[in-house]
Every structure is written in C-alpha cells, then in structure tokens.
Amino acid sequence: MTNERDMIEKMLFTHKVSQLSKALWKTIEKDWQQWIKPFDLNINEHHILIIIRSLDEATISEVSKYGVMHVSTVFNFAKNLEKRGYLTMPKSQHDKRTTYLELTDKGLSVLRKTYFSYSNDTNRLYDIATDYEKVMFNMPEFTDVKYIVGQIYGSDFIKHIEDNHEQLKKYLLDEQSEDDA
C-alpha cells in the first residue's frame, strides 16, 4: 500500500506544479505578447534575439538549450529572423555542421527598442509580486524553482539566466554603449 500511496503523492505533486506553472506561464505569455506586439515579433523570435545577444558566439544548439526549444524550432524561427534582416546564420569555419546565429545592427536595434518600449501596463506578474513584497517584505526569489530547474537543466542553465539578467540590468540601468545591448 505504501508504494501506491507514494505514487499518488508524486502524481499529485506533479499535477499541482503543472497547474501552477501553466497558469503562471499563461500570464507571462499574454504580457510578453502585448509587450512585443508593436515590433511584429512573436515570443520565440524575441527570446531567440535575447539569447543571441547574451552569448559571445551563439550556436543553434546553445539557443535551443537556453531557450528551452527544440533545435528545429530555433532553426525555423532563426530563418524567419534572417529573412527580416535581424540576424545572420554563418557556418563555422572549423565544423560546417555548426551554424552560428549573429545579430545584425537591425536585430540589435529592434531588440533595444523592445527593451526601452517596455510598459508597466503589461506586467501583471510584477504587480502581483510587489503585492507579495508588501506582505512578506521582499520580492519572491524563486530559490526552490531555481533549484528544481537547475537539477533538470544543469547549473550552467541557471548561471546563464543569472549572468544574462545581470548583463541586461547593467545595460539598462547604466545606459552603457549601444554595443552592450
């Protein structure tokens, strides 16, 4: 009977996490779509541009890994972005099987415009988090979520998220040169 009870507990835990994460993602997705709508980008395209900007040399595989997308999804959206002049897709000189994704000036410009067009009107999640802060005296830190995601995707995945966040924060708050976008 213990095995059956354990199985039920595991299933209920997984069900709860899936329901909560789906509800959270739905809110994030709606806000994100509203934010980038004026730039004729979808979430995958915008996310790909953000990831490319954060890496020194972005391969399709790396963007797939950090974007939590299938390689073919990254490739197809990258092709669309390339057609629109936002990125180039050069092959590696050392290994022709490796394709890099590089932002063009136009891609960097549209990404920068999205950053600076962000509006508080499209961030219900942050509004709710500030309500939490008023009660708990600090913003949610998601340490449990980071631990679980780190166990699934690896510590380098979490490090990339943290590094990208700090890099972007420095750029946006310090208003550094345009090359650092």
C-alpha angles and dihedrals in degrees: 000000000000092000091053091048091049090050091051092048091051092048092048092049091050091046092051093049092047093050093047095044092047091051091047092047091050090057093045092047093052093048092046093050091051091049096053099033094099090058096055091239129132124217095262092050092048092046091050091052091049093050094047090052091052096053128070093220114008119202123191088248093054093048088048091051098046094038092049089230133130114262091243090053091054091045094050095046090044089054089054091049090048091053088053092050097248097119145006127226108212121177120238114263090220100042119023090198090069118082121194125208114216127182116236121215087261091052092048090048095052090046091051090049091053091052094051095042092059112130131201086224090076101051113084091154093060091046090055091046090054089053087053089050091055090056101035098032094233139059118260110273099192094217092153092049091047090051093051094044090046090054091051101040101022136253092277088063091055091043090053091052092048094045092047091049092051093044092051093043091053092049096047097042098038095039091221125182119308091251091069095060 
